[in-house]
Amino acid sequence: MTDNVHAIVAKVFSISETDVNDESGPENIESWDSFNGLILVDELENNFKIKFSISEITDVKTVADIKRHLKNHNVSVNE
């Protein structure tokens, strides 16, 4: 299980992990569309053994938002 959010984002969107930062999102990751966004949610939920609410999912605009929601689920996020 990977506990690095950046690694999961890089894997889902087929980009280098070095290209992922807290400001990364659909605005600056070309492959971040609605379909791949759902795949990302599934990967995060499976990796961290949590379940996001619909409001949490629709609130995500950046990697920083993902980390904030993970912390709300008591997941320790590697910064």
C-alpha positions in Angstrom: 0.0 0.0 0.0 1.3 3.4 -0.9 0.7 6.1 1.7 2.1 8.9 -0.5 -0.7 10.9 -2.1 1.6 12.3 -4.7 2.5 8.8 -5.8 -1.1 7.8 -6.2 -1.9 11.0 -8.2 1.1 10.4 -10.4 0.0 6.8 -11.1 -3.6 7.6 -11.9 -2.8 10.4 -14.2 0.3 8.8 -15.8 2.7 11.6 -14.9 5.9 11.9 -13.0 5.6 12.1 -9.2 8.0 15.1 -9.4 5.3 16.9 -11.4 2.8 16.6 -8.5 2.5 19.2 -5.8 -0.2 20.5 -3.5 -1.4 22.9 -6.1 -1.8 20.2 -8.7 -5.4 19.7 -10.0 -7.5 19.6 -13.1 -6.3 23.0 -14.1 -2.7 21.9 -14.5 -2.9 18.1 -15.1 -4.1 17.5 -18.6 -5.3 14.0 -17.9 -7.3 15.0 -14.8 -10.8 14.7 -16.2 -14.0 13.5 -14.6 -13.4 9.8 -15.4 -9.8 9.8 -14.1 -11.0 11.8 -11.1 -13.3 8.9 -10.2 -10.4 6.5 -10.7 -8.4 8.6 -8.3 -11.1 8.5 -5.7 -11.3 4.7 -5.9 -7.5 4.4 -5.6 -7.4 6.7 -2.6 -10.3 5.0 -0.9 -8.7 1.5 -1.5 -5.2 2.6 -0.4 -6.3 4.3 2.7 -9.3 2.1 3.6 -11.7 5.0 3.8 -14.9 6.2 2.1 -15.3 9.8 0.8 -18.7 11.4 0.9 -20.1 13.0 -2.3 -19.5 16.5 -0.9 -15.9 15.6 -0.2 -15.4 14.3 -3.7 -17.0 17.4 -5.4 -15.0 19.7 -3.1 -11.6 18.5 -4.4 -9.9 21.0 -6.6 -6.2 20.3 -5.8 -4.0 17.7 -4.1 -4.0 19.9 -1.0 -7.8 19.4 -0.8 -7.3 15.6 -1.0 -4.8 15.7 1.9 -7.2 17.9 3.9 -10.0 15.3 3.4 -7.7 12.4 4.2 -6.7 14.1 7.5 -10.5 14.5 8.3 -10.6 10.7 8.0 -7.7 10.4 10.5 -5.3 9.4 7.8 -1.7 10.4 8.4 -0.5 12.1 5.2 3.2 12.3 4.2 4.0 15.8 3.4 
